[in-house]
């Protein structure tokens, strides 16, 4: 809108003096100029329809789009990929807080689109399956989303926008990149990249898959960027004949599954004794070689010897043990310090499974690995650093079940490093 101020018809350029015809007269003329949105061109709508283009060619904002690059993208590859250009039927992005309204509790379906996004947030990987027929998502295809839907503590807000974007990508996909024939069971969770949560859910999924009556005719789907230990376990399971077919799923690819089955999973072995027992029994039955027990072994969150002091100074608030604390733990327990990176997950399982005493620092070193102890273990000793004092005394693991006191044949003992 623009305003033009004009003198009255008798005013002239110099106007009239007060007293001749009164005060100078003014007339306000309003010019209505049609508003054209800065983001209403076909290129803008193309970017809004596909979040990867919005991110890469518009820096997340349609006002900053490279229109030439968007047009070239459609001409050179978008049209071939089945993408739609222009503003027809383009929808506004789904608000992330409404995502669960578009999900169903079905645990199986046919003709399904499935995707994993590289837009990770807070260590989580957006993963989702949707029905091609209804356009609705399977809530159990994402463990965080299913927990949120059914009343448990939901995902943090930072993890939801990428998941909503993935939902929009799958729902808007005019075609798919790859097809996996037959029945597919994804062994993928939002924490596929690692952490205690990721391993707990992964083991539970793998156990459920192996024990399912349809396993022999199904394909296990595994995220190709899963923590390397998970990939090693899946490959061993395949070598053992527990899993017959494996599909390694890549990020930012739209898959079509003829049929999918989904297993709900518990989030953590530490906070769920039943899940811990199921995982432990499965690991002992299939991934542990029978041999004589050894002494004490330790898994501690610590830096390498060469730069231990510097790394500790930067990460001491994240549960990393100071070099002096590492020496204290090993002296008190006589344990042999294990290197998970050098052993790999399968080697780590074997070493812990045959130990008479398992020593670990509070955090993932303990919460993830205690399920690997075998019947020979009589003592599980957990050391709590100062940075984890509040979590140990008031938080994680206490609210629902309390801290574990026994597991298999072992008793827990908790020692603090801050007294």
Secondary structure, 3 states (H helix, E strand, C coil): CEEEEEECCCCCCCCCCCCCCCCCCEEEEEECCCCCCCCCCHHHHHHHHCHHHHHHHHCCCHHHCCHHHHHHHHHHHHCCCCCCCCCCCCCCCCCHHHHHHHEECCCEEEEEEEEECCCCECCECCEEEEECCCCCEEHHHCHHHHHHHCCCCCCCHHHHHHHHHHHHHHHHCCCCCEEEEEEEEECCCCCCCCHHHHHHHHHHHHHHHHHCCCHHHEEEEEECCCCHHHHHHHHHHHHCCCCCEEEEECCCCCEEEEEEECCCCCCCCCCCHHHHHHHHHHHHHHCCCCCCCEEEEEECCCCCCCCHHHHHHHHHHHCCCCHHHHHHHHHHHCCEECCHHHHHHHHHHHHHHCEEEEEEECCHHHHCCHHHCCCCCCEEEEEECHHHHHHHHHCCCCCCCCCCCEECCEEEEEEECCC
